[in-house]
Amino acid sequence: MGDVVLLVPVVRSLVQTHPDVEVTVVTRPKFASFFTDIERVIPFPADVDHTYNGVLGMRDLFKALLKRSSYDVVIDAHDHIRTMVLRTLFRVFATKVIVFDKGRREKKMRTRLKDKVTTPLPHTVERYRLAFEKAGFNFEIQSPPYLPVSETIRQETSQWLDSKALKKEGGEKWIGIAPFAMHISKIWPLENYVDVIAKLTDDGNIKVFLFGGGAKEINVFSSWVEKFPSQCVMVAGELKLKHELALMQKLDAMLCVDSSNMHLAALVGVPVVSVWGGTHTDVGFGPFGGGPKKIIEISRDELPCRPCSVYGRENCFRGDFACLNRITSSTVANEVMDTLNQPLKNI
């Protein structure tokens, strides 16, 4: 999801700069909603796991796209085996194709254990923009908002909050927590969050909203809600993605890891406090957006093995995930409270 959502500010900036351009975005059905409210951008939901699975599925997807429209240029913004097949079909039929530079070689140099290169790489948003520039469309990334939410979605989200008797009053602060990611090397120990929530909610003026998805994550959140019934609010499993974005816009901060929820929060302009372990912002996937951003991490002076991966991994060069385990709950809670411009009472 993170790769897809980072394409949104680029596509939005493209059509804002070039009023004669229409864009068809081919993406998984669950990500199509990111592009539905952008003028002259048409999402094409492609179920590549079932309807368009495999090489024959790519052939069928190619035919479906040709029935929809003709294209002056096709930009492969994924460079995956599926898109390689699809772009080859377009080339055979004489359509101009541009492939964005994923920077695999440069990223490998920054994640290897020995002789690591540490100079920062371009952000993924910039890599996408350069692909469009190569296709002949010059533009700069426009100012936020990047993920606007319709008034209908806002109202429905407000109705959900009303049903939970949730309303900001008396200077109360709302914080989102999104602790999960796809890979272990990106997940700060879950038991630490209990201590963080206790520290943050000590004065009773902070409400915590729990973002995630799936039965396993909801089970973890349920235990936190049970422990802090008046402070924690379950969002996972309660709202659709667009409604989650509307709720995020009401937050005063989002505590997260290197994950899709981090990107979503940053793109809607929420102040982000993000805990990073085996990955690193210098590889090009840091939070992108208009709000304040704080990265909590162990320095490479202390752990020169960082980063060990671009997207995350399930094991650790050292075997102890020190990049995550050395970050204390007090450090995290202090950074969140600093973002809120409030002192932390319970250390």
C-alpha positions as CSV (number, residue, x, y, z in Angstrom):
1,M,0.0,0.0,0.0
2,G,2.8,2.4,0.8
3,D,4.2,2.3,-2.7
4,V,0.8,3.0,-4.2
5,V,-0.2,5.8,-1.9
6,L,3.1,7.6,-2.6
7,L,2.0,7.8,-6.2
8,V,-0.9,10.0,-5.3
9,P,0.9,13.3,-4.8
10,V,2.6,12.7,-8.1
11,V,-0.5,12.0,-10.1
12,R,-2.3,14.8,-8.5
13,S,0.5,17.2,-9.3
14,L,0.6,16.0,-12.9
15,V,-3.0,16.7,-13.6
16,Q,-2.9,20.0,-11.8
17,T,0.0,21.2,-13.9
18,H,-1.3,19.7,-17.2
19,P,-5.0,20.3,-17.6
20,D,-5.0,18.4,-20.9
21,V,-3.9,15.1,-19.4
22,E,-6.1,12.2,-18.4
23,V,-4.6,9.4,-16.3
24,T,-5.7,5.8,-15.9
25,V,-4.2,4.3,-12.8
26,V,-4.2,0.4,-12.8
27,T,-4.0,-0.8,-9.2
28,R,-5.4,-3.4,-6.8
29,P,-9.1,-2.9,-6.0
30,K,-8.5,-2.0,-2.4
31,F,-6.2,0.8,-3.4
32,A,-8.4,2.3,-6.1
33,S,-10.1,4.7,-3.7
34,F,-6.9,6.7,-3.3
35,F,-7.5,8.0,-6.8
36,T,-11.3,8.3,-7.1
37,D,-11.5,12.0,-6.1
38,I,-8.8,13.3,-8.4
39,E,-10.1,15.2,-11.5
40,R,-9.2,13.5,-14.8
41,V,-7.8,10.4,-13.0
42,I,-9.6,7.2,-13.6
43,P,-8.7,4.2,-11.3
44,F,-8.9,0.8,-13.0
45,P,-9.3,-1.8,-10.2
46,A,-7.3,-4.9,-11.3
47,D,-7.6,-8.1,-9.2
48,V,-4.2,-9.6,-10.0
49,D,-4.7,-12.4,-7.5
50,H,-7.8,-13.8,-9.3
51,T,-9.3,-12.2,-12.4
52,Y,-5.9,-11.1,-13.9
53,N,-3.6,-13.7,-12.4
54,G,-0.5,-14.9,-14.2
55,V,0.7,-14.3,-17.7
56,L,-2.7,-15.0,-19.2
57,G,-4.2,-12.7,-16.7
58,M,-1.9,-9.9,-17.8
59,R,-3.0,-10.6,-21.4
60,D,-6.7,-10.2,-20.3
61,L,-5.8,-7.1,-18.4
62,F,-4.1,-5.7,-21.5
63,K,-7.3,-6.4,-23.5
64,A,-9.5,-4.8,-20.9
65,L,-7.4,-1.7,-20.8
66,L,-7.5,-1.3,-24.6
67,K,-11.3,-1.6,-24.5
68,R,-11.4,1.2,-22.0
69,S,-9.2,3.7,-23.9
70,S,-6.2,4.3,-26.1
71,Y,-3.0,5.5,-24.4
72,D,-0.2,7.9,-25.6
73,V,2.2,6.6,-23.0
74,V,2.3,3.8,-20.4
75,I,4.4,4.3,-17.3
76,D,5.4,1.3,-15.3
77,A,5.6,2.6,-11.7
78,H,6.1,-0.8,-10.2
79,D,8.7,-2.7,-12.3
80,H,7.4,-6.1,-11.1
81,I,7.2,-9.3,-13.1
82,R,3.5,-8.6,-13.8
83,T,4.0,-5.1,-15.0
84,M,7.0,-6.3,-17.1
85,V,4.6,-8.6,-19.0
86,L,2.0,-5.9,-19.3
87,R,4.4,-3.3,-20.6
88,T,5.8,-5.7,-23.1
89,L,2.4,-6.2,-24.6
90,F,2.0,-2.4,-24.9
91,R,5.4,-2.2,-26.6
92,V,4.5,-4.9,-29.1
93,F,1.5,-2.7,-30.1
94,A,3.8,0.3,-30.5
95,T,2.7,2.2,-27.3
96,K,5.5,4.3,-25.7
97,V,6.5,2.8,-22.4
98,I,8.5,4.4,-19.6
99,V,9.8,2.4,-16.6
100,F,10.5,4.3,-13.4
101,D,14.0,3.8,-11.9
102,K,13.5,1.7,-8.8
103,G,17.2,2.1,-7.8
104,R,17.6,-1.5,-6.9
105,R,21.4,-1.5,-7.2
106,E,21.8,1.7,-5.2
107,K,19.5,0.4,-2.5
108,K,21.4,-2.8,-2.2
109,M,24.6,-0.8,-1.6
110,R,22.9,0.9,1.3
111,T,21.5,-2.3,2.9
112,R,24.4,-4.7,2.6
113,L,26.3,-5.6,5.8
114,K,29.8,-4.6,4.7
115,D,31.0,-1.5,2.8
116,K,27.7,0.2,3.3
117,V,27.0,3.4,1.3
118,T,25.2,6.0,3.5
119,T,24.5,8.9,1.2
120,P,20.7,9.5,1.0
121,L,18.8,8.4,-2.1
122,P,15.9,10.3,-3.8
123,H,12.5,9.9,-2.2
124,T,10.2,7.5,-4.0
125,V,7.9,10.4,-4.8
126,E,10.7,12.0,-6.6
127,R,11.5,8.8,-8.5
128,Y,7.9,8.6,-9.7
129,R,8.0,12.3,-10.7
130,L,11.2,11.7,-12.8
131,A,9.4,8.8,-14.6
132,F,6.7,11.2,-15.7
133,E,9.3,13.8,-16.6
134,K,11.0,11.2,-18.8
135,A,7.7,10.7,-20.5
136,G,7.6,14.4,-21.4
137,F,5.5,15.8,-18.5
138,N,7.5,18.4,-16.5
139,F,6.0,19.5,-13.2
140,E,6.8,20.0,-9.5
141,I,5.1,18.3,-6.7
142,Q,2.3,20.6,-5.6
143,S,1.4,21.6,-2.1
144,P,-0.9,19.5,0.1
145,P,-3.5,18.3,0.7
146,Y,-2.6,15.1,-1.1
147,L,-5.4,12.8,0.2
148,P,-8.5,15.0,0.5
149,V,-11.6,13.5,1.9
150,S,-15.1,14.2,0.6
151,E,-17.7,15.9,2.7
152,T,-19.9,12.8,2.6
153,I,-17.1,10.7,4.1
154,R,-16.4,13.4,6.7
155,Q,-20.0,13.3,7.8
156,E,-20.2,9.5,8.0
157,T,-17.0,9.5,10.1
158,S,-18.5,12.1,12.4
159,Q,-21.6,9.9,12.8
160,W,-19.3,7.0,13.8
161,L,-17.6,9.2,16.4
162,D,-21.1,10.3,17.7
163,S,-22.1,6.6,18.0
164,K,-19.1,6.1,20.2
165,A,-19.8,9.3,22.2
166,L,-16.4,10.7,21.1
167,K,-15.9,14.4,21.0
168,K,-12.9,16.6,21.6
169,E,-13.6,18.8,24.6
170,G,-11.5,20.8,27.1
171,G,-8.3,20.7,25.1
172,E,-8.3,16.9,24.8
173,K,-5.7,15.5,22.4
174,W,-6.3,12.6,20.0
175,I,-3.4,10.4,19.1
176,G,-3.4,7.5,16.6
177,I,-1.3,4.4,17.2
178,A,-0.4,2.2,14.2
179,P,2.1,-0.4,15.5
180,F,2.1,-3.0,12.8
181,A,4.0,-3.5,9.6
182,M,4.5,-6.3,7.1
183,H,7.9,-7.4,8.4
184,I,9.3,-8.1,11.9
185,S,12.3,-5.8,11.5
186,K,9.9,-2.8,11.3
187,I,7.7,-3.7,14.4
188,W,8.7,-2.1,17.6
189,P,8.0,-4.6,20.5
190,L,4.3,-4.5,21.0
191,E,4.5,-4.8,24.8
192,N,6.2,-1.4,24.9
193,Y,3.0,0.3,23.7
194,V,1.2,-0.6,27.0
195,D,3.8,1.5,28.9
196,V,3.6,4.3,26.3
197,I,-0.2,4.5,26.5
198,A,0.0,4.5,30.3
199,K,2.5,7.4,30.2
200,L,0.5,9.4,27.6
201,T,-2.8,9.0,29.2
202,D,-1.7,9.6,32.8
203,D,-3.4,13.0,33.0
204,G,-6.7,11.8,31.4
205,N,-6.6,14.4,28.6
206,I,-5.4,12.1,25.8
207,K,-7.5,9.7,23.7
208,V,-5.7,6.9,21.8
209,F,-7.1,5.5,18.5
210,L,-5.8,2.1,17.4
211,F,-5.3,1.7,13.6
212,G,-4.6,-1.6,11.9
213,G,-6.4,-4.6,10.3
214,G,-6.8,-8.3,10.5
215,A,-7.8,-10.6,13.4
216,K,-4.4,-10.9,15.0
217,E,-4.0,-7.1,15.2
218,I,-7.5,-6.6,16.5
219,N,-6.9,-9.2,19.2
220,V,-3.8,-7.2,20.4
221,F,-5.8,-4.0,20.3
222,S,-8.6,-5.6,22.3
223,S,-6.3,-6.4,25.1
224,W,-5.2,-2.7,25.1
225,V,-8.8,-1.5,25.1
226,E,-9.5,-3.8,28.0
227,K,-6.6,-2.4,30.0
228,F,-7.4,1.2,29.1
229,P,-11.2,1.2,28.5
230,S,-11.6,5.0,28.8
231,Q,-8.5,6.0,26.9
232,C,-8.3,3.6,23.9
233,V,-10.6,3.5,20.9
234,M,-10.7,0.6,18.5
235,V,-10.5,1.8,14.9
236,A,-9.3,-1.5,13.3
237,G,-12.1,-3.4,11.8
238,E,-14.6,-0.5,12.4
239,L,-14.0,1.9,9.5
240,K,-13.3,1.7,5.8
241,L,-10.1,3.2,4.5
242,K,-11.6,6.5,3.4
243,H,-13.2,6.9,6.8
244,E,-9.9,6.1,8.5
245,L,-8.3,9.0,6.5
246,A,-11.1,11.3,7.7
247,L,-10.5,10.3,11.2
248,M,-6.7,10.7,10.8
249,Q,-7.3,14.3,9.8
250,K,-8.8,14.9,13.3
251,L,-5.7,13.5,15.1
252,D,-3.1,15.7,16.8
253,A,-0.4,13.1,16.2
254,M,0.2,9.6,14.8
255,L,2.6,7.2,16.5
256,C,3.6,4.5,14.0
257,V,6.4,2.5,12.5
258,D,7.6,2.4,8.9
259,S,4.3,1.3,7.4
260,S,1.5,2.3,5.1
261,N,-0.4,4.0,8.0
262,M,2.7,6.2,8.4
263,H,2.4,7.3,4.8
264,L,-1.3,7.8,5.0
265,A,-1.0,10.0,8.1
266,A,1.8,12.0,6.6
267,L,-0.1,12.6,3.3
268,V,-3.2,13.9,5.2
269,G,-1.0,16.3,7.1
270,V,-1.0,14.7,10.6
271,P,2.2,15.2,12.7
272,V,4.0,11.8,12.6
273,V,6.2,10.2,15.2
274,S,7.6,7.1,13.6
275,V,9.8,4.4,15.1
276,W,12.3,2.8,12.7
277,G,14.3,-0.3,13.0
278,G,15.8,-2.3,10.1
279,T,14.8,0.2,7.5
280,H,16.0,3.8,7.0
281,T,14.5,7.0,5.6
282,D,17.7,7.6,3.5
283,V,16.7,4.7,1.2
284,G,13.7,6.8,0.0
285,F,10.6,5.8,1.9
286,G,10.4,8.4,4.6
287,P,7.0,10.0,5.5
288,F,6.0,12.5,2.8
289,G,3.5,15.3,3.5
290,G,2.9,18.7,4.9
291,G,2.9,18.0,8.6
292,P,5.7,17.7,11.2
293,K,7.7,14.4,11.2
294,K,9.9,12.9,13.8
295,I,11.9,9.7,13.2
296,I,12.9,7.7,16.3
297,E,15.8,5.4,15.6
298,I,19.1,4.1,16.8
299,S,22.0,6.0,15.0
300,R,24.2,4.2,12.5
301,D,27.1,5.2,14.6
302,E,25.8,2.9,17.3
303,L,24.4,0.3,14.9
304,P,26.3,0.5,11.6
305,C,24.3,-2.5,10.3
306,R,21.3,-0.2,9.7
307,P,19.6,-0.4,7.4
308,C,19.5,-4.1,6.7
309,S,16.6,-3.9,4.2
310,V,14.7,-1.6,2.0
311,Y,11.2,-2.9,2.8
312,G,11.9,-4.9,6.0
313,R,12.9,-8.5,6.7
314,E,12.2,-11.4,9.1
315,N,15.7,-11.8,10.6
316,C,18.5,-9.7,11.9
317,F,22.2,-9.6,11.1
318,R,23.0,-9.4,14.8
319,G,20.3,-11.8,15.9
320,D,18.9,-9.4,18.6
321,F,17.0,-6.7,16.7
322,A,18.9,-4.1,18.7
323,C,17.6,-1.4,16.4
324,L,14.2,-1.8,17.8
325,N,14.8,-3.2,21.3
326,R,17.1,-0.4,22.3
327,I,14.4,2.2,21.8
328,T,12.7,2.8,25.2
329,S,9.0,3.5,25.9
330,S,10.0,6.7,27.7
331,T,11.8,8.0,24.6
332,V,8.8,7.3,22.4
333,A,6.3,8.8,24.9
334,N,8.5,11.9,25.3
335,E,8.7,12.4,21.5
336,V,4.9,12.2,21.2
337,M,4.3,14.6,24.0
338,D,6.9,17.0,22.5
339,T,5.0,16.8,19.2
340,L,1.9,17.8,21.2
341,N,3.9,20.6,22.9
342,Q,3.1,19.1,26.3
343,P,5.4,17.8,29.1
344,L,5.4,14.1,30.0
345,K,4.5,13.8,33.7
346,N,5.0,10.1,34.2
347,I,8.6,9.0,33.4
